[in-house]
Amino acid sequence: MFDIGMPELIVILIIALVIFGGKRLPEIAGALARGSENLKIRCAMKLKKKTERRKNEKP
């Protein structure tokens, strides 16, 4: 889907460091990690509910 190599990733990180600064970058990374974990949990719960619903519907 996205073909991002190591050089591109380094450039993105340098730009983020320049824009947000060294103090805010760890806060932003932590917020992104928490958001990603929350999304993962919600998707797993939704998939589990959908699977259980399908099991109950079939005779």
N, C-alpha and C positions, 0 to 999 in steps of 0.2 A: 504494500500500500504506500507507505512512505519510505523512500530510499534515502535515509539520512546516514551519512557516514561519520566517522570520527572527526574529520576536519570541520564539517558543517556544525556538528554538535558543539565543538570547542568555540566556534565563532558565535553561536547562539548564546552560550554561557558567558562569554566575554561581553557581549552586548547587554545581557541581563545584569551583569555586574556593574557595568557603566551606568545603566539607567537607574537601577534600584539601590546600588551601593552595597558595601560589604555587610552592613548591619542588618539591612532588611532582607537580604537574600536568604539567609537561613529561615527566617520567619515565613517567607513565601514558599520555600521548599517544604516546610513542615505543613503548611496549610494545604498545599497540593497533595502531599502524601496522605493527610487525613481525609481529604475529599475523595481521593482514589480508593482508599480503604472503605469509606462509607458507600461508594458506588458499588464496589465489589460485594459488600455484604447485602445491599439492597437487591442486586441482580441475583445473587444466590437464593435469597428468600423468595423472590418472585418466581424463579425457576422451580423451586421446591413446591410452592403453592400450585403452580400450573401443572406440575407432574402429579401431585396428589389429586388434583381435580380431575385430571384425565383418567387416573386409576379408578376413581369413584364412579365416573360416567360409564366406563365399559363394563358390560355384564360378565 
